[in-house]
Amino acid sequence: MFEVLFWAVVFVLFVAAELATVQLVSIWFAVGALVTLIFTVVFEDTTLLSQLGIFILASGIFLLITFPWLKKRRNKEHVSTNQELYVGMTATVIEEIDRDKGTGRVTLSGVDWSAVPYESGRIIPVGSIVIVEKVLGTKLSVSLKSDKS
């Protein structure tokens, strides 16, 4: 009877953890605990070691079955922000770009962006034309256009 209660509590804890995180982290363990609970009820003479084995096996099988489907589904729901479209575009420096001072602003398509030099230690003066190498969140990593010619 203790084992049935134990696996019921484990199941409830994993379901509660899943509901708290909503990240599909513990759902596989919740299913493993539920399968183990069912086996423990049906086969009353199972040992704790065999119950643990059933828990690990059921959780692993459920993970192997559902993870590829979940991974594919997550990739489809990815919303592009079109940041990659800025790479290769030119911008004008409106504030000297100096990583050591923490300064640097550029204008790209009429929008004011924070900027950092693509090459470390490089200082890019105001009025320079730069090329966007990377988009780093809300900052652009840029290099001098004359360096690319």
Backbone torsions as a table, in degrees:
resi	resn	phi	psi	omega
1	MET	NA	-36.3	179.4
2	PHE	-59.5	-41.5	-178.2
3	GLU	-63.9	-39.5	179.6
4	VAL	-63.0	-45.7	178.7
5	LEU	-63.7	-41.8	179.2
6	PHE	-58.8	-50.3	-177.6
7	TRP	-69.1	-30.4	175.0
8	ALA	-65.3	-43.4	178.4
9	VAL	-65.9	-42.6	178.1
10	VAL	-60.4	-44.5	178.3
11	PHE	-58.9	-48.5	-179.2
12	VAL	-62.4	-41.1	179.5
13	LEU	-63.5	-42.5	178.8
14	PHE	-68.0	-37.8	176.5
15	VAL	-65.3	-41.9	178.0
16	ALA	-63.6	-40.9	177.6
17	ALA	-63.5	-39.8	178.8
18	GLU	-65.6	-42.6	178.9
19	LEU	-65.7	-32.1	-179.8
20	ALA	-74.1	-34.9	-176.0
21	THR	-96.8	-32.8	-176.9
22	VAL	50.8	38.4	-179.9
23	GLN	-117.1	9.0	-176.2
24	LEU	51.5	50.8	179.1
25	VAL	-99.1	-43.6	-173.9
26	SER	-108.8	5.2	-178.3
27	ILE	-62.7	-36.4	-179.6
28	TRP	-65.1	-37.1	178.8
29	PHE	-73.6	-32.0	176.3
30	ALA	-63.9	-43.4	178.1
31	VAL	-65.3	-41.4	177.1
32	GLY	-60.4	-40.8	178.2
33	ALA	-67.4	-37.5	179.0
34	LEU	-66.1	-44.0	178.1
35	VAL	-62.2	-42.7	178.7
36	THR	-64.3	-38.9	176.7
37	LEU	-60.2	-45.0	179.6
38	ILE	-63.8	-45.5	177.9
39	PHE	-61.1	-38.9	-179.1
40	THR	-66.8	-35.3	177.9
41	VAL	-72.0	-45.0	-176.7
42	VAL	-70.5	-46.1	-179.2
43	PHE	-109.7	89.6	-173.3
44	GLU	-65.0	-21.3	-175.1
45	ASP	-94.4	18.2	179.2
46	THR	-73.2	143.7	179.0
47	THR	-85.0	165.1	179.2
48	LEU	-62.7	-36.7	178.6
49	LEU	-65.2	-43.3	178.2
50	SER	-68.0	-34.6	176.4
51	GLN	-64.3	-41.5	177.5
52	LEU	-63.6	-40.6	176.8
53	GLY	-63.0	-41.9	177.7
54	ILE	-63.5	-42.2	179.1
55	PHE	-60.1	-48.7	-179.1
56	ILE	-65.1	-44.9	-179.5
57	LEU	-63.9	-46.9	-179.1
58	ALA	-65.1	-42.9	178.3
59	SER	-62.9	-43.9	179.6
60	GLY	-64.3	-43.3	179.6
61	ILE	-64.6	-44.8	179.0
62	PHE	-62.3	-38.8	177.0
63	LEU	-63.4	-47.0	-179.7
64	LEU	-63.1	-34.9	-179.0
65	ILE	-74.4	-43.5	-171.7
66	THR	-92.7	-24.9	-174.1
67	PHE	-62.8	-45.4	178.0
68	PRO	-60.5	-39.4	177.8
69	TRP	-64.4	-43.1	-179.4
70	LEU	-65.4	-41.5	179.9
71	LYS	-62.6	-44.1	178.9
72	LYS	-63.7	-40.9	-179.5
73	ARG	-66.3	-41.1	178.8
74	ARG	-63.4	-40.2	179.7
75	ASN	-64.4	-34.9	179.2
76	LYS	-68.7	-30.3	-177.4
77	GLU	-86.0	2.4	179.0
78	HIS	-66.2	127.0	179.2
79	VAL	-102.6	117.6	-179.9
80	SER	-74.7	139.0	177.3
81	THR	-98.0	1.0	179.9
82	ASN	63.5	19.6	177.2
83	GLN	-61.3	-33.4	-177.9
84	GLU	-63.7	-18.1	178.7
85	LEU	-68.9	-23.6	-179.5
86	TYR	-76.8	-24.0	-178.7
87	VAL	-62.9	128.7	-179.3
88	GLY	94.7	-12.2	178.6
89	MET	-79.4	158.3	178.8
90	THR	-99.6	149.7	179.6
91	ALA	-139.2	162.7	179.2
92	THR	-110.1	133.0	-179.6
93	VAL	-76.8	125.1	178.8
94	ILE	-111.7	-10.4	173.2
95	GLU	-144.7	132.3	-177.4
96	GLU	-47.0	132.8	-179.8
97	ILE	-95.3	113.5	-179.1
98	ASP	-144.2	109.2	-177.5
99	ARG	-61.6	-37.9	-178.4
100	ASP	-64.9	-37.2	179.2
101	LYS	-85.4	-14.5	-178.1
102	GLY	75.0	26.2	-179.6
103	THR	-109.9	159.9	174.9
104	GLY	146.0	120.1	176.7
105	ARG	-141.6	143.7	176.7
106	VAL	-133.7	160.4	173.4
107	THR	-111.3	125.6	179.0
108	LEU	-129.9	116.9	-179.2
109	SER	53.3	40.2	177.6
110	GLY	80.7	3.6	-179.0
111	VAL	-111.6	134.3	179.4
112	ASP	-83.4	123.7	-178.8
113	TRP	-122.7	149.7	165.7
114	SER	-73.6	148.1	-177.9
115	ALA	-140.9	149.4	174.1
116	VAL	-130.3	151.0	179.2
117	PRO	-71.7	138.9	178.1
118	TYR	-67.2	-39.7	177.6
119	GLU	-91.0	125.5	-177.6
120	SER	-64.6	142.6	178.3
121	GLY	82.0	-2.0	-177.7
122	ARG	-85.6	137.5	174.3
123	ILE	-113.5	128.8	-177.7
124	ILE	-115.7	120.4	-175.0
125	PRO	-76.1	162.1	177.4
126	VAL	-59.8	141.8	178.4
127	GLY	90.2	-9.7	179.9
128	SER	-71.4	149.1	173.3
129	ILE	-96.1	127.5	-176.8
130	VAL	-123.1	161.5	176.7
131	ILE	-112.4	134.2	178.7
132	VAL	-74.9	122.0	179.3
133	GLU	-96.3	-39.2	-178.9
134	LYS	-148.6	154.5	170.4
135	VAL	-108.3	119.7	-177.6
136	LEU	-112.1	74.3	-177.4
137	GLY	71.3	-107.4	179.8
138	THR	-103.2	9.4	178.3
139	LYS	-117.6	150.7	174.4
140	LEU	-107.3	135.6	172.8
141	SER	-95.7	118.4	-170.1
142	VAL	-126.6	157.3	173.3
143	SER	-132.5	154.9	-179.8
144	LEU	-60.4	137.4	-179.8
145	LYS	-63.8	-35.9	-179.6
146	SER	-65.0	-25.0	177.0
147	ASP	-69.1	-25.0	-175.6
148	LYS	-87.2	-18.2	-175.6
149	SER	-72.3	NA	NA
